[in-house]
Structure formats: C-alpha cells, structure tokens
C-alpha cells in the first residue's frame, strides 16, 4: 500500500481532501484511481 505524508489530518473526520501537486502525483504519475488504497499520515501520529 502506498504511503503519503499530509500536513494535517483531523482525527474527528473520516475524509481527507488531497489537492494540487499531491493529487496530480497520485492520479497522473502513480496512476492510482478509484478503489485503490493508500495510507495517509501526518507529523502528529495520526493515520488515515
């Protein structure tokens, strides 16, 4: 599973929105799409 670092993850929500260069990299470079799984983490120890 691919892992990505994001600046902030709100542990109270079940949704993270990735935009800009990160979204372009995930979709266009890595060719990930709907249904592909990834692991998000921040510098505070939160994982999604």
PyMOL CGO cylinders between C-alpha atoms (Angstrom):
from pymol import cmd
from pymol.cgo import CYLINDER

trace = [
    CYLINDER, 0.00, 0.00, 0.00, 1.32, 3.45, -0.89, 0.3, 1, 1, 1, 1, 1, 1,
    CYLINDER, 1.32, 3.45, -0.89, 2.02, 5.86, 1.97, 0.3, 1, 1, 1, 1, 1, 1,
    CYLINDER, 2.02, 5.86, 1.97, 1.70, 9.63, 1.82, 0.3, 1, 1, 1, 1, 1, 1,
    CYLINDER, 1.70, 9.63, 1.82, 2.54, 12.41, 4.24, 0.3, 1, 1, 1, 1, 1, 1,
    CYLINDER, 2.54, 12.41, 4.24, -0.05, 15.17, 4.66, 0.3, 1, 1, 1, 1, 1, 1,
    CYLINDER, -0.05, 15.17, 4.66, 0.36, 18.31, 6.78, 0.3, 1, 1, 1, 1, 1, 1,
    CYLINDER, 0.36, 18.31, 6.78, -2.81, 17.87, 8.82, 0.3, 1, 1, 1, 1, 1, 1,
    CYLINDER, -2.81, 17.87, 8.82, -5.28, 15.08, 9.45, 0.3, 1, 1, 1, 1, 1, 1,
    CYLINDER, -5.28, 15.08, 9.45, -8.34, 15.86, 11.53, 0.3, 1, 1, 1, 1, 1, 1,
    CYLINDER, -8.34, 15.86, 11.53, -8.85, 12.70, 13.62, 0.3, 1, 1, 1, 1, 1, 1,
    CYLINDER, -8.85, 12.70, 13.62, -12.53, 13.64, 14.10, 0.3, 1, 1, 1, 1, 1, 1,
    CYLINDER, -12.53, 13.64, 14.10, -13.36, 13.20, 10.40, 0.3, 1, 1, 1, 1, 1, 1,
    CYLINDER, -13.36, 13.20, 10.40, -13.43, 10.26, 8.03, 0.3, 1, 1, 1, 1, 1, 1,
    CYLINDER, -13.43, 10.26, 8.03, -12.39, 12.27, 4.98, 0.3, 1, 1, 1, 1, 1, 1,
    CYLINDER, -12.39, 12.27, 4.98, -9.15, 13.84, 3.77, 0.3, 1, 1, 1, 1, 1, 1,
    CYLINDER, -9.15, 13.84, 3.77, -9.09, 16.00, 0.64, 0.3, 1, 1, 1, 1, 1, 1,
    CYLINDER, -9.09, 16.00, 0.64, -5.87, 15.98, -1.36, 0.3, 1, 1, 1, 1, 1, 1,
    CYLINDER, -5.87, 15.98, -1.36, -5.47, 18.76, -3.93, 0.3, 1, 1, 1, 1, 1, 1,
    CYLINDER, -5.47, 18.76, -3.93, -2.85, 20.36, -6.12, 0.3, 1, 1, 1, 1, 1, 1,
    CYLINDER, -2.85, 20.36, -6.12, 0.50, 18.78, -6.81, 0.3, 1, 1, 1, 1, 1, 1,
    CYLINDER, 0.50, 18.78, -6.81, -0.11, 15.87, -4.45, 0.3, 1, 1, 1, 1, 1, 1,
    CYLINDER, -0.11, 15.87, -4.45, -3.36, 14.96, -6.22, 0.3, 1, 1, 1, 1, 1, 1,
    CYLINDER, -3.36, 14.96, -6.22, -1.67, 15.25, -9.62, 0.3, 1, 1, 1, 1, 1, 1,
    CYLINDER, -1.67, 15.25, -9.62, 1.15, 12.96, -8.47, 0.3, 1, 1, 1, 1, 1, 1,
    CYLINDER, 1.15, 12.96, -8.47, -1.23, 10.33, -7.09, 0.3, 1, 1, 1, 1, 1, 1,
    CYLINDER, -1.23, 10.33, -7.09, -3.53, 10.28, -10.14, 0.3, 1, 1, 1, 1, 1, 1,
    CYLINDER, -3.53, 10.28, -10.14, -1.23, 11.05, -13.08, 0.3, 1, 1, 1, 1, 1, 1,
    CYLINDER, -1.23, 11.05, -13.08, 2.21, 9.83, -12.04, 0.3, 1, 1, 1, 1, 1, 1,
    CYLINDER, 2.21, 9.83, -12.04, 1.33, 6.84, -9.86, 0.3, 1, 1, 1, 1, 1, 1,
    CYLINDER, 1.33, 6.84, -9.86, -1.84, 6.16, -11.88, 0.3, 1, 1, 1, 1, 1, 1,
    CYLINDER, -1.84, 6.16, -11.88, -3.91, 5.46, -8.82, 0.3, 1, 1, 1, 1, 1, 1,
    CYLINDER, -3.91, 5.46, -8.82, -7.65, 5.59, -9.24, 0.3, 1, 1, 1, 1, 1, 1,
    CYLINDER, -7.65, 5.59, -9.24, -10.96, 4.96, -7.58, 0.3, 1, 1, 1, 1, 1, 1,
    CYLINDER, -10.96, 4.96, -7.58, -10.79, 1.91, -5.35, 0.3, 1, 1, 1, 1, 1, 1,
    CYLINDER, -10.79, 1.91, -5.35, -7.00, 2.00, -4.93, 0.3, 1, 1, 1, 1, 1, 1,
    CYLINDER, -7.00, 2.00, -4.93, -5.92, 2.04, -1.31, 0.3, 1, 1, 1, 1, 1, 1,
    CYLINDER, -5.92, 2.04, -1.31, -3.39, 4.36, 0.25, 0.3, 1, 1, 1, 1, 1, 1,
    CYLINDER, -3.39, 4.36, 0.25, -2.19, 5.20, 3.74, 0.3, 1, 1, 1, 1, 1, 1,
    CYLINDER, -2.19, 5.20, 3.74, -2.04, 8.83, 4.93, 0.3, 1, 1, 1, 1, 1, 1,
    CYLINDER, -2.04, 8.83, 4.93, -0.07, 10.06, 7.93, 0.3, 1, 1, 1, 1, 1, 1,
    CYLINDER, -0.07, 10.06, 7.93, 0.87, 13.38, 9.49, 0.3, 1, 1, 1, 1, 1, 1,
    CYLINDER, 0.87, 13.38, 9.49, 3.62, 14.51, 11.83, 0.3, 1, 1, 1, 1, 1, 1,
    CYLINDER, 3.62, 14.51, 11.83, 1.33, 14.22, 14.86, 0.3, 1, 1, 1, 1, 1, 1,
    CYLINDER, 1.33, 14.22, 14.86, 0.95, 10.45, 14.73, 0.3, 1, 1, 1, 1, 1, 1,
    CYLINDER, 0.95, 10.45, 14.73, -2.47, 10.43, 13.08, 0.3, 1, 1, 1, 1, 1, 1,
    CYLINDER, -2.47, 10.43, 13.08, -3.05, 7.83, 10.39, 0.3, 1, 1, 1, 1, 1, 1,
    CYLINDER, -3.05, 7.83, 10.39, -5.87, 7.54, 7.91, 0.3, 1, 1, 1, 1, 1, 1,
]
cmd.load_cgo(trace, "trace")
